[in-house]
Amino acid sequence: MIASLMMYQRPELAAAHDRLWSAIRDRLRADGIPAPKSLSQDAEEFSVWRDPELVLSQTCGMPYRLWLHGQVSLVGTPDYGLDACPPGHYRSALVVRADDPREQVTDFANARFAYNQTFSQSGFAAPFWHLHDHGFFFQDRLHTGAHLASARAVADGTADIASLDAVTWRNIERFDPFAPRLRVLAWTAPTPGLPLITSASNDAPAITRAVHAAIDDLSQEDKDLLGLKGLVSIPKENYLAVPNPPGTAELSPPI
């Protein structure tokens, strides 16, 4: 068995994620559903998402629609109460250095773009489609492996612009001392947020009930730390309807 909530994990939120999992785990066990004692937060993401004994994890919409949707069941989508987004949806902030004089996205056509992964909805697909209407996408690209690393690359001048999902950006603003060196140039359109998933062999509705109850009963302090407002149901079809950038449908998963 394995469970992981690694997508928004950072040291300041680790204890709150552990308490959330403990509440979910205890409810699952009370319903006769086996669940691991603790989260595997450092496990490789695809090894977790594709594990036949996956109890619960959070994935990104793009890996879900490219590779995972036939192997897992949706549990629900956390609602982080993001501005200008429907419940359970998110968008990306295109961030640049605060002292960069360029004011329009078209001014960055020849800039260096930092991105976490080509299979990231918020870090790659969302900015691709945002800029598609402006007739370009970044040709000078820096692969960083993580949103936080992309933000740091812009702040320290290694890159000029990055696309960060709104929850990650909110956490950077709260916790990272380099945040004032960045500003939001533009926001992308909202898409369904990062869903919770379980192995297709599990009782997904029972797991959904456990997660609902655990979030509802979480202390207000932990809800505020995690930014959680609740759990919503977004149909599978809504995730699959989000377009992929050209060529990404042929990508192979990392493992």
C-alpha positions in Angstrom: 0.0 0.0 0.0 1.1 3.5 -0.6 -0.3 7.0 -0.2 1.3 10.4 -1.0 0.2 14.1 -1.1 3.5 15.4 -2.5 2.3 17.9 -5.0 2.1 20.9 -2.7 4.4 19.5 -0.1 7.0 21.8 1.5 8.5 21.9 5.0 6.1 24.5 6.3 3.1 22.3 5.3 4.5 18.8 6.2 2.9 18.5 9.6 -0.5 19.7 8.3 -0.4 17.2 5.4 0.5 14.5 8.0 -2.5 15.4 10.1 -4.8 15.4 7.1 -3.6 12.0 6.1 -4.0 10.7 9.7 -7.6 11.8 9.6 -8.2 10.1 6.2 -6.4 7.0 7.2 -8.4 6.5 10.4 -11.6 6.9 8.5 -10.6 4.4 5.8 -9.5 1.8 8.4 -12.8 2.3 10.3 -14.6 1.4 7.0 -12.4 -1.7 6.6 -10.2 -0.2 3.9 -6.5 -0.9 4.4 -4.3 2.3 4.5 -0.6 2.9 5.2 0.3 4.5 8.5 2.2 7.4 6.9 2.6 9.3 3.6 5.4 8.4 1.2 6.2 12.1 0.4 9.6 11.4 -1.0 8.6 8.6 -3.4 9.0 9.1 -7.1 5.6 10.5 -8.4 5.0 8.1 -11.2 5.9 5.1 -9.1 3.2 6.2 -6.7 0.6 7.0 -9.3 1.0 3.8 -11.2 1.3 1.5 -8.1 -1.5 -1.1 -8.2 -1.8 -0.7 -4.4 -2.2 3.1 -4.5 -4.6 4.2 -1.8 -4.5 7.9 -2.4 -2.4 10.5 -4.1 -2.7 13.8 -5.9 -1.6 14.1 -9.5 -1.6 16.8 -12.2 -4.2 17.0 -14.8 -1.9 16.5 -17.8 -0.3 13.2 -16.6 -3.9 12.1 -15.7 -5.2 12.7 -19.2 -2.0 11.4 -21.0 -1.3 8.2 -19.1 -3.2 7.6 -15.9 -6.9 7.9 -16.5 -7.3 4.3 -17.6 -5.4 3.0 -14.6 -6.8 5.0 -11.7 -10.1 6.3 -10.3 -10.9 9.9 -9.5 -11.5 10.5 -5.8 -12.2 14.2 -6.1 -10.5 17.6 -6.5 -9.4 19.7 -3.6 -10.8 23.2 -3.7 -8.1 25.8 -2.7 -10.4 28.8 -2.9 -8.4 30.5 -5.6 -9.3 33.9 -7.0 -11.1 34.0 -10.3 -11.4 30.2 -10.4 -14.5 28.0 -10.1 -14.3 25.6 -7.1 -11.7 22.9 -7.7 -10.1 24.8 -10.6 -6.8 26.6 -10.8 -4.8 28.8 -13.1 -1.1 29.7 -13.6 0.8 32.9 -12.8 3.3 34.0 -15.4 5.9 35.4 -13.2 8.8 37.7 -14.1 11.4 39.7 -12.0 9.8 42.6 -10.3 12.3 45.0 -11.8 12.0 43.7 -15.4 10.7 46.7 -17.4 8.8 44.6 -19.9 5.0 44.8 -19.4 3.4 42.6 -22.0 3.7 38.9 -22.6 4.7 39.6 -26.2 7.7 41.5 -24.9 9.0 38.1 -23.7 8.8 36.3 -27.0 12.6 35.8 -27.0 13.0 35.4 -23.3 14.3 32.3 -21.4 11.4 30.3 -20.0 11.8 28.2 -16.9 9.5 25.2 -16.7 9.1 22.3 -14.3 8.1 19.5 -16.8 6.8 19.2 -20.3 3.9 17.1 -18.9 2.9 19.8 -16.4 -0.5 21.4 -17.0 0.3 24.5 -15.1 4.0 24.8 -15.9 3.9 24.0 -19.6 0.5 23.4 -21.2 -1.3 26.4 -19.7 1.3 28.9 -20.8 1.5 27.3 -24.2 -2.2 27.9 -24.9 -2.1 31.3 -23.2 0.6 32.4 -25.6 -0.8 30.5 -28.6 -3.2 33.4 -29.1 -0.2 35.7 -29.3 1.4 33.6 -32.0 4.4 32.3 -30.2 5.8 30.0 -27.6 9.2 30.2 -25.9 12.1 28.7 -27.9 14.7 29.3 -25.2 13.6 27.0 -22.4 15.2 25.9 -19.1 14.0 22.6 -17.6 14.1 22.9 -13.8 12.1 19.9 -12.6 10.0 21.8 -10.0 7.9 25.0 -9.8 9.9 26.3 -6.9 13.1 25.8 -8.9 11.6 27.7 -11.8 10.6 30.6 -9.5 14.1 30.7 -8.1 15.6 30.7 -11.6 13.6 33.8 -12.5 14.4 35.5 -9.2 18.2 34.9 -9.6 18.3 35.9 -13.3 18.9 32.4 -14.7 15.6 32.7 -16.6 13.3 35.5 -17.4 9.8 34.1 -17.0 8.1 31.0 -15.5 4.6 29.6 -15.2 3.6 28.6 -11.7 0.3 27.1 -10.6 -1.7 29.5 -8.4 -1.4 27.4 -5.2 2.4 27.1 -5.5 2.6 30.8 -6.2 0.5 31.6 -3.2 2.8 29.4 -1.0 5.9 31.1 -2.5 4.5 34.5 -1.6 3.8 33.3 2.0 7.0 31.4 2.7 9.9 32.3 0.4 12.1 35.3 1.0 12.8 35.8 -2.7 9.1 36.3 -3.5 9.2 40.1 -3.5 11.8 39.9 -6.3 9.0 38.5 -8.6 5.7 39.8 -9.9 2.8 38.4 -11.9 2.8 39.5 -15.5 -0.4 37.6 -16.5 -2.7 34.8 -15.5 -3.8 31.9 -17.7 -7.4 30.6 -18.0 -8.6 28.3 -15.2 -8.6 24.5 -15.8 -9.6 21.6 -13.5 -7.2 21.5 -10.5 -4.9 18.7 -9.3 -7.2 15.6 -8.7 -6.9 13.0 -5.9 -6.7 9.5 -7.4 -6.7 5.9 -6.2 -6.1 2.6 -7.8 -8.9 1.5 -10.1 -9.3 -1.6 -8.0 -10.3 0.4 -4.9 -13.7 1.6 -3.7 -13.3 5.2 -4.9 -16.7 6.4 -3.5 -15.7 5.2 0.0 -12.4 6.9 -0.2 -14.1 10.1 -1.4 -16.3 10.0 1.7 -13.3 9.6 3.9 -11.5 12.5 2.3 -14.6 14.7 2.5 -15.0 14.0 6.2 -11.4 14.5 7.0 -11.2 17.9 5.3 -14.4 19.0 6.9 -13.1 18.0 10.4 -9.6 19.5 9.9 -8.7 22.3 12.2 -9.2 25.8 10.8 -5.4 26.4 11.4 -4.6 23.4 9.1 -7.2 24.4 6.5 -5.6 27.8 6.4 -2.1 26.4 6.2 -3.0 24.1 3.3 -5.5 26.6 1.7 -8.1 23.9 1.7 -11.8 24.8 1.3 -13.2 21.4 0.6 -13.5 18.6 -2.0 -15.4 18.8 -5.2 -16.3 16.4 -8.0 -15.1 17.2 -11.5 -16.0 14.6 -14.1 -13.3 12.7 -15.9 -14.5 14.1 -19.2 -13.6 17.6 -18.0 -10.0 16.6 -17.5 -9.7 14.8 -20.8 -11.2 17.7 -22.6 -8.3 20.0 -21.8 -6.0 20.2 -24.9 -2.4 19.1 -24.9 0.3 21.2 -26.6 1.3 19.7 -30.0 3.6 16.7 -29.7 3.1 16.1 -26.0 0.5 13.4 -26.6 3.4 11.2 -27.9 5.4 11.7 -24.7 6.3 8.6 -22.7 5.9 8.7 -18.9 9.2 8.9 -17.1 9.0 5.3 -15.8 
